[in-house]
Amino acid sequence: MDTNLGWRNTYRAFSRNLGWKLRMMRDYLSLNQAEAAVKFGVSEPLITQYEGGNTNVNLLYIQAIIRACGVAFDDLFLDNKEFVHKLYY
């Protein structure tokens, strides 16, 4: 049995959840992926990968988008319902 399987599954779930939150923040800012790419200085395909949880997210991108949304880095660790409430209310 692969002892790293649990860790990989946990990491994958975290990556997908972070990607979902990045998408929520982009939607909150009323930006499509192309506009977000220009605003935050990354490529549009990279934003697609970030939001899909398919690659490691650059911390500078995270810092830029949370600043633009007015949320704290710690808020990324809230459950999804709390995160949406924090973002919109």
Secondary structure, DSSP 8 states (H G I E B T S, - for coil): --TTHHHHHHHHHHHHHHHHHHHHHHHHTT--HHHHHHHHTS-HHHHHHHHHT-S---HHHHHHHHHHHT--GGGGGS-HHHHHHHHH-
